[in-house]
Amino acid sequence: MFHAPILHADINMQIPIVFITDNNYALPTGVAITSLIINKKPETIYKIHVIVTNDVTEENKEKLLTNGKENVSIDLIEIDISFLEKYRKPTHPVPPCGLLKFKIPGLFPQYDKMIYLDGDILVKDDLTEFFNIDISNFYLGAVSDFPALKWIHSNKRMYQKDYFNSGVLLLNTKLMINNNFEERAFQIKDENYDLKYFMDQDVFNLITEENVFYFHIKYNAMINIYKSFFSDIIAEFNLHYNTLYDSYDDLYHDTVIVHLPSIKPWIYKNVFYHNEWMQYFKQSPFKDLKLKLKSYNKR
């Protein structure tokens, strides 16, 4: 697996990061931001933008904003998502607000490049090195989605060589604006009703036409899924990512961004990385909320 060169960075460079949340995801998004801030280097400057849907309560908005500290600014951009209701599927786990990812370049034309993060992540390290990877010749950087390739055969389903997860993205927003990315993305979504998996992810994979730089797995590691469902095929996992891990625990030690899809640690108390997530929850602005934790039963 090839890696892009790291560009020399100005120590005072600002790193723009964007999240998207509705009211249901405000709590995990706040915890994700807490982990991001706790594990940054003191000199790193983060400019955090949170796109909030119009159902997010004033209380939750205030909590999200109180995550700010030295060398960290946070602002909220509220968007009425009534125009996305036609995409809602009651049986689908991903809400239509995920499609707001298509609007990121147009909402932030002041940046040439941005980091996008889902709310169900924990950031374990500083993101300067990640941000400085050169993607100037690509629409975006992402991590190949091993579970989607194994379960849904997403690359074969979409006639592509590979398939990436859209939960962690390094976006070349300048190139995306120049190529009318937002307009084209919504057009593809409207014209292809069968693109039902993961709400926005199929469209991202189609529209980029494989003009994607694939990062090391450490930047978007869904380790709870790997350990729960792929524990007996780590050799195949290593072959796919060109890695040499003896176990998924070894991967966890290397990981910069842990992605926690499907099996949520703020819902279930007996799942992988619940304790780690709780450590950040207890330091977040949401720490006074009483979580109604359930037991997870793997089927």
Contacts in CASP RR format, 6 or more apart in sequence:
PFRMAT RR
TARGET T0000
AUTHOR 0000-0000-0000
METHOD contacts of the structure
MODEL  1
MFHAPILHADINMQIPIVFITDNNYALPTGVAITSLIINKKPETIYKIHV
IVTNDVTEENKEKLLTNGKENVSIDLIEIDISFLEKYRKPTHPVPPCGLL
KFKIPGLFPQYDKMIYLDGDILVKDDLTEFFNIDISNFYLGAVSDFPALK
WIHSNKRMYQKDYFNSGVLLLNTKLMINNNFEERAFQIKDENYDLKYFMD
QDVFNLITEENVFYFHIKYNAMINIYKSFFSDIIAEFNLHYNTLYDSYDD
LYHDTVIVHLPSIKPWIYKNVFYHNEWMQYFKQSPFKDLKLKLKSYNKR
1 214 0 8 1.000
1 216 0 8 1.000
1 241 0 8 1.000
1 242 0 8 1.000
3 133 0 8 1.000
3 215 0 8 1.000
3 216 0 8 1.000
4 133 0 8 1.000
4 134 0 8 1.000
4 135 0 8 1.000
4 213 0 8 1.000
5 133 0 8 1.000
5 134 0 8 1.000
6 129 0 8 1.000
6 132 0 8 1.000
6 133 0 8 1.000
6 134 0 8 1.000
7 132 0 8 1.000
7 133 0 8 1.000
7 134 0 8 1.000
9 128 0 8 1.000
9 131 0 8 1.000
9 132 0 8 1.000
11 43 0 8 1.000
12 43 0 8 1.000
12 45 0 8 1.000
13 45 0 8 1.000
13 128 0 8 1.000
14 45 0 8 1.000
14 46 0 8 1.000
14 47 0 8 1.000
15 44 0 8 1.000
15 45 0 8 1.000
15 46 0 8 1.000
15 47 0 8 1.000
15 115 0 8 1.000
15 127 0 8 1.000
15 128 0 8 1.000
15 131 0 8 1.000
16 47 0 8 1.000
16 49 0 8 1.000
16 108 0 8 1.000
16 111 0 8 1.000
16 113 0 8 1.000
16 114 0 8 1.000
16 115 0 8 1.000
17 36 0 8 1.000
17 46 0 8 1.000
17 47 0 8 1.000
17 48 0 8 1.000
17 49 0 8 1.000
17 114 0 8 1.000
17 115 0 8 1.000
17 116 0 8 1.000
17 117 0 8 1.000
17 127 0 8 1.000
18 48 0 8 1.000
18 49 0 8 1.000
18 50 0 8 1.000
18 51 0 8 1.000
18 104 0 8 1.000
18 108 0 8 1.000
18 114 0 8 1.000
18 115 0 8 1.000
18 116 0 8 1.000
18 117 0 8 1.000
19 29 0 8 1.000
19 32 0 8 1.000
19 33 0 8 1.000
19 48 0 8 1.000
19 49 0 8 1.000
19 50 0 8 1.000
19 51 0 8 1.000
19 116 0 8 1.000
19 117 0 8 1.000
19 118 0 8 1.000
19 119 0 8 1.000
20 50 0 8 1.000
20 51 0 8 1.000
20 97 0 8 1.000
20 98 0 8 1.000
20 100 0 8 1.000
20 101 0 8 1.000
20 116 0 8 1.000
21 29 0 8 1.000
21 50 0 8 1.000
21 51 0 8 1.000
21 52 0 8 1.000
21 53 0 8 1.000
21 56 0 8 1.000
21 64 0 8 1.000
21 97 0 8 1.000
21 119 0 8 1.000
22 52 0 8 1.000
22 53 0 8 1.000
22 55 0 8 1.000
22 56 0 8 1.000
22 81 0 8 1.000
22 95 0 8 1.000
22 97 0 8 1.000
23 53 0 8 1.000
23 55 0 8 1.000
23 56 0 8 1.000
23 57 0 8 1.000
23 60 0 8 1.000
24 95 0 8 1.000
25 119 0 8 1.000
25 120 0 8 1.000
26 52 0 8 1.000
26 56 0 8 1.000
26 57 0 8 1.000
26 60 0 8 1.000
26 63 0 8 1.000
26 64 0 8 1.000
26 286 0 8 1.000
27 60 0 8 1.000
27 266 0 8 1.000
27 286 0 8 1.000
27 289 0 8 1.000
28 119 0 8 1.000
28 120 0 8 1.000
28 264 0 8 1.000
28 266 0 8 1.000
29 50 0 8 1.000
29 64 0 8 1.000
29 119 0 8 1.000
30 63 0 8 1.000
30 64 0 8 1.000
30 67 0 8 1.000
30 119 0 8 1.000
30 284 0 8 1.000
30 285 0 8 1.000
30 286 0 8 1.000
31 122 0 8 1.000
31 266 0 8 1.000
31 277 0 8 1.000
31 280 0 8 1.000
31 281 0 8 1.000
31 284 0 8 1.000
31 286 0 8 1.000
32 117 0 8 1.000
32 118 0 8 1.000
32 119 0 8 1.000
32 120 0 8 1.000
32 121 0 8 1.000
32 122 0 8 1.000
32 123 0 8 1.000
33 48 0 8 1.000
33 50 0 8 1.000
33 64 0 8 1.000
33 67 0 8 1.000
33 74 0 8 1.000
33 284 0 8 1.000
34 67 0 8 1.000
34 280 0 8 1.000
34 281 0 8 1.000
34 283 0 8 1.000
34 284 0 8 1.000
34 285 0 8 1.000
35 121 0 8 1.000
35 122 0 8 1.000
35 123 0 8 1.000
35 124 0 8 1.000
35 280 0 8 1.000
36 46 0 8 1.000
36 48 0 8 1.000
36 117 0 8 1.000
36 123 0 8 1.000
36 127 0 8 1.000
37 46 0 8 1.000
37 67 0 8 1.000
37 68 0 8 1.000
37 69 0 8 1.000
37 72 0 8 1.000
38 280 0 8 1.000
38 283 0 8 1.000
39 123 0 8 1.000
39 124 0 8 1.000
39 125 0 8 1.000
39 126 0 8 1.000
40 46 0 8 1.000
40 71 0 8 1.000
40 72 0 8 1.000
40 126 0 8 1.000
40 127 0 8 1.000
41 126 0 8 1.000
41 128 0 8 1.000
42 70 0 8 1.000
42 71 0 8 1.000
43 71 0 8 1.000
44 71 0 8 1.000
44 126 0 8 1.000
44 127 0 8 1.000
44 128 0 8 1.000
45 71 0 8 1.000
45 72 0 8 1.000
46 71 0 8 1.000
46 72 0 8 1.000
46 73 0 8 1.000
46 127 0 8 1.000
47 73 0 8 1.000
48 67 0 8 1.000
48 68 0 8 1.000
48 72 0 8 1.000
48 73 0 8 1.000
48 74 0 8 1.000
48 75 0 8 1.000
49 74 0 8 1.000
49 75 0 8 1.000
49 76 0 8 1.000
49 77 0 8 1.000
49 108 0 8 1.000
50 64 0 8 1.000
50 74 0 8 1.000
50 75 0 8 1.000
50 76 0 8 1.000
50 77 0 8 1.000
51 76 0 8 1.000
51 77 0 8 1.000
51 79 0 8 1.000
51 100 0 8 1.000
51 103 0 8 1.000
51 104 0 8 1.000
51 107 0 8 1.000
52 61 0 8 1.000
52 64 0 8 1.000
52 76 0 8 1.000
52 77 0 8 1.000
52 78 0 8 1.000
52 79 0 8 1.000
53 78 0 8 1.000
53 79 0 8 1.000
53 80 0 8 1.000
53 81 0 8 1.000
53 97 0 8 1.000
53 100 0 8 1.000
54 78 0 8 1.000
54 79 0 8 1.000
54 80 0 8 1.000
54 81 0 8 1.000
54 82 0 8 1.000
56 78 0 8 1.000
61 76 0 8 1.000
63 285 0 8 1.000
63 286 0 8 1.000
64 74 0 8 1.000
64 76 0 8 1.000
64 285 0 8 1.000
65 74 0 8 1.000
65 75 0 8 1.000
65 76 0 8 1.000
66 285 0 8 1.000
67 74 0 8 1.000
67 284 0 8 1.000
67 285 0 8 1.000
68 74 0 8 1.000
77 107 0 8 1.000
79 100 0 8 1.000
79 103 0 8 1.000
81 96 0 8 1.000
81 97 0 8 1.000
81 100 0 8 1.000
84 96 0 8 1.000
84 97 0 8 1.000
84 99 0 8 1.000
84 100 0 8 1.000
85 96 0 8 1.000
87 96 0 8 1.000
87 99 0 8 1.000
87 189 0 8 1.000
87 199 0 8 1.000
88 95 0 8 1.000
88 96 0 8 1.000
89 196 0 8 1.000
92 196 0 8 1.000
92 199 0 8 1.000
93 262 0 8 1.000
94 198 0 8 1.000
94 199 0 8 1.000
94 200 0 8 1.000
95 199 0 8 1.000
96 199 0 8 1.000
98 199 0 8 1.000
98 200 0 8 1.000
99 186 0 8 1.000
99 189 0 8 1.000
99 199 0 8 1.000
99 200 0 8 1.000
101 116 0 8 1.000
101 166 0 8 1.000
101 169 0 8 1.000
101 200 0 8 1.000
101 204 0 8 1.000
102 181 0 8 1.000
102 182 0 8 1.000
102 185 0 8 1.000
102 186 0 8 1.000
102 200 0 8 1.000
102 203 0 8 1.000
103 182 0 8 1.000
104 114 0 8 1.000
104 116 0 8 1.000
104 171 0 8 1.000
104 173 0 8 1.000
105 171 0 8 1.000
105 173 0 8 1.000
105 174 0 8 1.000
105 176 0 8 1.000
105 177 0 8 1.000
105 181 0 8 1.000
105 182 0 8 1.000
106 173 0 8 1.000
106 177 0 8 1.000
106 182 0 8 1.000
108 114 0 8 1.000
108 173 0 8 1.000
109 173 0 8 1.000
109 177 0 8 1.000
111 173 0 8 1.000
111 174 0 8 1.000
112 172 0 8 1.000
112 173 0 8 1.000
112 174 0 8 1.000
113 131 0 8 1.000
113 135 0 8 1.000
113 170 0 8 1.000
113 171 0 8 1.000
113 172 0 8 1.000
113 173 0 8 1.000
113 174 0 8 1.000
114 170 0 8 1.000
114 171 0 8 1.000
114 173 0 8 1.000
115 127 0 8 1.000
115 130 0 8 1.000
115 131 0 8 1.000
115 168 0 8 1.000
115 169 0 8 1.000
115 170 0 8 1.000
115 171 0 8 1.000
116 167 0 8 1.000
116 168 0 8 1.000
116 169 0 8 1.000
116 170 0 8 1.000
116 171 0 8 1.000
117 123 0 8 1.000
117 167 0 8 1.000
117 168 0 8 1.000
117 257 0 8 1.000
118 167 0 8 1.000
118 168 0 8 1.000
118 259 0 8 1.000
120 259 0 8 1.000
120 260 0 8 1.000
120 261 0 8 1.000
120 264 0 8 1.000
121 167 0 8 1.000
121 168 0 8 1.000
121 257 0 8 1.000
121 258 0 8 1.000
121 259 0 8 1.000
121 260 0 8 1.000
122 257 0 8 1.000
122 258 0 8 1.000
122 260 0 8 1.000
122 273 0 8 1.000
122 276 0 8 1.000
122 277 0 8 1.000
122 280 0 8 1.000
123 256 0 8 1.000
123 257 0 8 1.000
123 258 0 8 1.000
124 255 0 8 1.000
124 256 0 8 1.000
124 257 0 8 1.000
124 258 0 8 1.000
125 256 0 8 1.000
127 256 0 8 1.000
127 257 0 8 1.000
130 170 0 8 1.000
130 215 0 8 1.000
130 219 0 8 1.000
130 256 0 8 1.000
130 257 0 8 1.000
131 170 0 8 1.000
133 141 0 8 1.000
133 170 0 8 1.000
133 213 0 8 1.000
133 215 0 8 1.000
135 141 0 8 1.000
135 170 0 8 1.000
135 172 0 8 1.000
135 213 0 8 1.000
136 172 0 8 1.000
136 175 0 8 1.000
138 172 0 8 1.000
138 175 0 8 1.000
138 211 0 8 1.000
138 212 0 8 1.000
138 213 0 8 1.000
139 171 0 8 1.000
139 172 0 8 1.000
139 175 0 8 1.000
139 176 0 8 1.000
139 179 0 8 1.000
139 181 0 8 1.000
139 207 0 8 1.000
139 208 0 8 1.000
139 211 0 8 1.000
139 212 0 8 1.000
140 169 0 8 1.000
140 170 0 8 1.000
140 171 0 8 1.000
140 172 0 8 1.000
140 176 0 8 1.000
140 204 0 8 1.000
140 208 0 8 1.000
140 212 0 8 1.000
140 213 0 8 1.000
141 164 0 8 1.000
141 169 0 8 1.000
141 170 0 8 1.000
141 171 0 8 1.000
141 212 0 8 1.000
141 213 0 8 1.000
141 214 0 8 1.000
141 215 0 8 1.000
142 164 0 8 1.000
142 165 0 8 1.000
142 166 0 8 1.000
142 168 0 8 1.000
142 169 0 8 1.000
142 170 0 8 1.000
142 212 0 8 1.000
142 213 0 8 1.000
142 214 0 8 1.000
142 215 0 8 1.000
142 220 0 8 1.000
143 164 0 8 1.000
143 165 0 8 1.000
143 168 0 8 1.000
143 214 0 8 1.000
143 215 0 8 1.000
143 216 0 8 1.000
143 217 0 8 1.000
143 219 0 8 1.000
143 220 0 8 1.000
143 221 0 8 1.000
144 162 0 8 1.000
144 163 0 8 1.000
144 164 0 8 1.000
144 165 0 8 1.000
144 214 0 8 1.000
144 217 0 8 1.000
144 240 0 8 1.000
144 241 0 8 1.000
145 154 0 8 1.000
145 163 0 8 1.000
145 164 0 8 1.000
145 165 0 8 1.000
145 201 0 8 1.000
146 222 0 8 1.000
146 226 0 8 1.000
146 230 0 8 1.000
146 237 0 8 1.000
146 240 0 8 1.000
146 241 0 8 1.000
147 222 0 8 1.000
147 225 0 8 1.000
147 226 0 8 1.000
147 229 0 8 1.000
147 230 0 8 1.000
148 154 0 8 1.000
148 163 0 8 1.000
148 165 0 8 1.000
148 197 0 8 1.000
148 198 0 8 1.000
148 201 0 8 1.000
149 155 0 8 1.000
149 162 0 8 1.000
149 163 0 8 1.000
149 240 0 8 1.000
150 230 0 8 1.000
152 197 0 8 1.000
154 160 0 8 1.000
154 163 0 8 1.000
154 197 0 8 1.000
154 202 0 8 1.000
154 205 0 8 1.000
155 161 0 8 1.000
155 162 0 8 1.000
155 163 0 8 1.000
158 202 0 8 1.000
158 205 0 8 1.000
158 206 0 8 1.000
160 205 0 8 1.000
160 210 0 8 1.000
161 210 0 8 1.000
162 210 0 8 1.000
162 212 0 8 1.000
162 214 0 8 1.000
163 205 0 8 1.000
164 201 0 8 1.000
164 204 0 8 1.000
164 205 0 8 1.000
164 212 0 8 1.000
164 214 0 8 1.000
165 201 0 8 1.000
165 220 0 8 1.000
165 222 0 8 1.000
165 259 0 8 1.000
166 198 0 8 1.000
166 200 0 8 1.000
166 201 0 8 1.000
166 204 0 8 1.000
167 201 0 8 1.000
167 220 0 8 1.000
167 259 0 8 1.000
168 219 0 8 1.000
168 220 0 8 1.000
168 257 0 8 1.000
168 259 0 8 1.000
169 204 0 8 1.000
170 213 0 8 1.000
170 215 0 8 1.000
176 182 0 8 1.000
181 207 0 8 1.000
184 207 0 8 1.000
185 203 0 8 1.000
185 204 0 8 1.000
185 207 0 8 1.000
188 195 0 8 1.000
188 203 0 8 1.000
188 206 0 8 1.000
188 207 0 8 1.000
189 195 0 8 1.000
189 203 0 8 1.000
192 202 0 8 1.000
192 203 0 8 1.000
192 206 0 8 1.000
195 202 0 8 1.000
195 203 0 8 1.000
195 206 0 8 1.000
196 202 0 8 1.000
216 241 0 8 1.000
216 243 0 8 1.000
217 241 0 8 1.000
217 243 0 8 1.000
217 251 0 8 1.000
217 255 0 8 1.000
218 251 0 8 1.000
218 254 0 8 1.000
218 255 0 8 1.000
218 256 0 8 1.000
218 257 0 8 1.000
219 256 0 8 1.000
219 257 0 8 1.000
220 257 0 8 1.000
220 259 0 8 1.000
221 251 0 8 1.000
221 252 0 8 1.000
221 255 0 8 1.000
221 257 0 8 1.000
221 258 0 8 1.000
221 259 0 8 1.000
222 259 0 8 1.000
222 260 0 8 1.000
222 261 0 8 1.000
223 248 0 8 1.000
223 251 0 8 1.000
223 252 0 8 1.000
223 255 0 8 1.000
223 258 0 8 1.000
223 272 0 8 1.000
223 273 0 8 1.000
224 260 0 8 1.000
224 261 0 8 1.000
224 262 0 8 1.000
224 263 0 8 1.000
224 265 0 8 1.000
224 271 0 8 1.000
224 272 0 8 1.000
224 273 0 8 1.000
225 261 0 8 1.000
225 262 0 8 1.000
225 263 0 8 1.000
226 234 0 8 1.000
226 237 0 8 1.000
226 248 0 8 1.000
226 251 0 8 1.000
227 248 0 8 1.000
227 272 0 8 1.000
228 263 0 8 1.000
228 272 0 8 1.000
228 298 0 8 1.000
230 237 0 8 1.000
231 248 0 8 1.000
234 245 0 8 1.000
234 246 0 8 1.000
234 247 0 8 1.000
234 248 0 8 1.000
237 243 0 8 1.000
237 245 0 8 1.000
238 244 0 8 1.000
238 245 0 8 1.000
243 251 0 8 1.000
245 251 0 8 1.000
245 254 0 8 1.000
252 258 0 8 1.000
258 273 0 8 1.000
258 276 0 8 1.000
260 273 0 8 1.000
260 277 0 8 1.000
263 271 0 8 1.000
263 272 0 8 1.000
263 296 0 8 1.000
264 271 0 8 1.000
265 271 0 8 1.000
265 272 0 8 1.000
265 273 0 8 1.000
265 274 0 8 1.000
265 276 0 8 1.000
265 277 0 8 1.000
265 278 0 8 1.000
266 277 0 8 1.000
266 281 0 8 1.000
266 291 0 8 1.000
266 293 0 8 1.000
267 293 0 8 1.000
267 294 0 8 1.000
268 274 0 8 1.000
268 293 0 8 1.000
268 294 0 8 1.000
268 295 0 8 1.000
268 296 0 8 1.000
269 293 0 8 1.000
269 294 0 8 1.000
269 295 0 8 1.000
269 296 0 8 1.000
270 295 0 8 1.000
270 296 0 8 1.000
271 296 0 8 1.000
281 287 0 8 1.000
281 291 0 8 1.000
END
